[in-house]
Amino acid sequence: MSTVPTSSTEAYLPACNGQLNLRDACTWSLTRIKAFMIDIIDNHSTHGVERSVVSELNRLRTDILDLSENGSKYLSEPSYPQAISRMVNPAAANEVMYINWCRKIAPLAPYVYSCVWAEQKDKQSRFHLGGSLAGYRNAEGQGNRWVKILQRARFNVLRDQRTDTAGIKFESTALKGRKGNFIPFGNCAETYPLASILRNRAPGEEVYGFAMMRGRLPQDGPCSHSEALDAMTEPCINCQQVITTWGGKVENFITDDMPGKSTIAPFGVRSPTSRRAPKASGSKIDLPARPKRAAPADDTDEPAAKRAKGPAPEVPKKPSHLVKGKGKRR
């Protein structure tokens, strides 16, 4: 008799202070997801949420629900800046739940998702989730102008003095999509997680991460651990360069025990502090061989983006850390 865990026998530790069964949450409807978002704020202490973050959590919940289909700001003009920052436990089960929720909340959900976390001895880990660029609507008659505006805004999230010095520019990307178009820095799922965790890491922290491709997961219902692992993918060449520029180790975003010892093609720069064969602490992840990662902005599985009526969206302002010459190469 086989003892290999199946999707019906695998057990995961409950989340949210023991209040959330991750397996059940993977199958929740949009109505149940909304109810949970309300409950975790109304009963924050029960779910292990600190009082100091409740107001910010409530703002994020409001933005998420308002921007979901049939939300009050889903068809509003001009488009309201979406709340991108999301922070949960970076286990594979949590990532799969996050992906399934995004499918329910966002009609045009991201294709690639990322989880990045920082570990430090005797301290609580820090986590951050992110998705590739998606969910936008092109203004009618504007072509891809709104897409370029969003891509530029996401690139500005990455931009600082170190990326400027490294020569990382919006137009300097070498990453190509399946149709041959160039994919700019900042388009990937790792953008916000890396900016939040790796760029601001403490001296004693070690940063790890992984990404998952939505198209390689079951459309709905429970997902087995092996299916979750099969959906994982290594960082693209753009993300590798950002990771190294900010002092991270590219090998911390893959595993050293892949079947067949498959490796990724580096972009040509290696961290001087990299160990020979590190591995995410306690991850014990075995990644099977997989095809080349699909470019986030070139997903052929996505339907055509909806077009909005009315005036073109307002161009986002330049981030404060870039004003008055900050972050520019000298």
N, C-alpha and C positions, 0 to 999 in steps of 0.2 A: 504494500500500500504506500502510495507516495506521500511524503511529508512536506512537499514543497508548498508554501503558502499560496492560496488563491485569493481572488478579489473578495471572496465571501468569508475567508478565514483570517486574513491579515488583520492584525490589531495595531492601532496607533494610540499614542497617549492623547487624552482629551486636551483641547486648547481652552483658552480664556478661563483660566483658573478652574479647570475641570468641568466647565459648563457646556462645552461645544464638542460634539462628536463629529470629527472631520469626515468620516465615511458618510454619515447621514447628510452633512452639509453639502456634499458634492452633488446631491440630487435635489436640492431645494429649488422651489419655484421662485420667481422674482418677488412674489408677494411675501413668501417666507423670508427671503433675504432682507427685504425692506423692514419686516417686523423685527428681525434680529438686530439690525442696525439701530433701531429705536430702543430696543430692550437693553442693549449693551451700554447705552448712554443713561437711560433712566435708572438702571441698576448697575452702575459702573463698579461699585465696590464688590458686588457678587462676582463680576467677571474679571476681577483683578486689575481694573483700570484706575490709575491714580487720579484723584480729584483735579490736580493741576492741569491735566491735559483734556479734561472733559469738554471745555468750551471749544478748543481747537478741533477735537474729534466731532463735535456736533456740527461745526462749520463744514468739515469735510463730508460728513454724511449728507448734509443739506445739498451741497454742490453735486455730489454723486447722484442723488435721487432726482434732483432738478434737471440734470443733464441726461438722465436715462430716457428711453423712449416713453413718450407721453408725460415726461416731466415738464415743469413750468418753463424751463429755459431750453428745452430740447429744440424747439423751433423758433426761439427768440432771435431778434435781430437788433444790434449786432451780437455775434456769439460771445458768450461770457467765458472768461478764461477758465479752463477746466482745472479741477483740483487733481493734480497728478500724484502728490506725495501719499504713499501708502506704506504702512509698516506692520508686518506680522512675522510670526515664526517662520524661518526659512527652510523648514523641512519639505521634502518632496510632496508630502500629502497636502501641506498648506498651499504650495504652489499650484497644485492641480485644482484645489478648491477655488483659489483665486482666479484661475483661468476660466473655470466653469461659471463663476459669478460674473466675470466680465462678458461672457457670452450672453448672459441674461440681461445685463444692464446696458451694454453697448451694442447696438445692432451691427455696427462695423467694428468688431473687436480687433485688438492687436493680434498679429500673427505670431510674434515671438515675445516671450516673457522672461524676466530675469529676477533672480534673487541674489543679493549680495549681503554678507554679514561680516562683522568684525569680532574676533575673539581675543580676550585678554585674561591672563591668569587672575583668579580670585575676583573677577568682575563680571557683571551681567553682559551678555552679548548684545550687540546692536544689529538690527536688521532693516532691510529696505527692499521693496518690490518695485518693479517697473515693467512697462510694456513698450513695444515699438510704436512708432507714430501711426495712429489710426483714429477712426471715429470722427473725422472732419467732413465737412460738406463744402464743395467748391461753389463760390458765388457764381450765379448764372452770367455767362458772357466773359468771365475772368480767366478761363482756362485753368492752368495750374498755379495761378498767382497765390492763392491762399495756402496751397501746399508749400510753396517756397517760403512764405512768411512763417509758417509753423516750423519748417525745417531750420530756418535761420534762428528762430527763438530758442529751439532746443540746442542748437550749436552754441548759443550764447550761455547756456547753462554750463557747458563744459569749459568755456573760454576763461583763462586766467593767465597770469604771467608765465607759468611753467609751460602751458600748452603753446603760448605765443613763442616762447624761446625754442620749443621743440619744432616749430614750423608747422604746427597743426592749424590749418585754415579751412574755412567752409568749402572752398573750391579745390583743396589739395587732395581730396580723397582718391584712393586707388581702388576702392571697393565697387564692384559692378553687380547689378542685379541680373536676373535671368534674361532680361530683354536687352542687356548691354548698357543700360543707363547707369550713370555714376550715383552712388548712394553717399550723401554727405555725412560728416561726423555729426553725432547727436541724434541721428535717426533711429538708432538701435535701442533695444529694450534696456540695455545696461546704462543708458545715459543718466537718469536720475539716481539710481542706486549707487553708481560709482561716484557721482558728484556729492552725494550725501554721506557715504560711508568711507570710501577710499581717500578722497581728497582731504577729508577732515579727520583722518585716523590719528589716534594717539600714538606716541613713540613705541609703546609696548604692545600695540594691537597687531594682529595678523588678519588680513582680509581674504575671504574666500567668496566663491560664487558659482552659479551655474545658470544656464538659460534653457528654456523649453520651447518647442515648436508646437503651437496649438493644433496644426494639421495632422500631427502624429499621435494625438490623443483620441480616445473614444468621443463621439459626438455628445453623449450624455450618459448619465448613470455612473456607477462605480468604476474606478480605474485601478487596475492592479499595480503593484509596485514595479513589476517588470515593464509594464506599459509606460509608467512614468519615467523610468530610466531610459527607455528607448526613445522617448521624446526629447531627451536632453541633447544639447549641442554646445560645441566649444565657442569661445568668443571669436568674432570676425577680426580681420586685420585692423580695422579702425579701432575696435575696442582694445585689442592687444596694445596698440600704440598709446592709447590713453592710460591704460593700466600701468604700463612701464613708465610713462612720463610722470605719473603721480606716485612712483615708488612702489608699486605693487608687483606681484609675481604672476605672470601669465599662467604658469603651471598650477597655481592655486585655484584656477577656474576650470580645470579639467582634472581627471584622476590618473593616477600612475598605474592602475591595474586594469586597463581596458583589454578586453579579449583581442588577441592578435597584436597587442602593443601599438595600436593605431595612434598616430600623433597628428598635430595640426601644423600647418605651414606658418612659421613665425614671420613677422613683417621685417625682421632684420635687427631688432634691438632687444637685448636681454638685460634684465635687472641685475646689477652687480652684486646684489645681496641674495639672489635666488639660490635656494638649495637645489640639490641634484634631483631629488624625486619626492617633493613634499606632497601632502595629501590633506584635504579638509579634515580637521579634527573630528573624529567620531563619525564621519560620513559613511564609510564603508560602501561606497557607491561603485558598482561595476557597470560601466557604460559599454553597450554593444556597438559594433561598427555601424556607421550611419552615412547617409549621403551628405553632400555639401550643404551647408546651412543656406536656407533661402534668404534672400535679401528682404528685410522688413518692409521696405517701401515698394517691393516688386512682387507682391503676393497675388498669384493668379487665382487663388481660391476665394478671394474677396469679391463681393458684388461691386458693381460700379458705384462710386460715391454719389450720394444724393446732392442735388444742387439747390442752393437756397435762393429765394427771391429777395429782392430788395437791394440796398446798397452794399458795396463790397465791405468786408470786415475791416476793422481798424487795425493798423499795423502795430504790433506790440512795441512798447518802449524799450530802449536798451537797458539791460540790467544795471543796477546801481554800482556794482563793482567795476564796471567798464567806463563809467562817467569820469570826465576830467582826466583822461589819460591813463586811468588805472588799468592794469592788465596788458598795456601795450609794450611791445618790444622797444628797448632803448638802444 
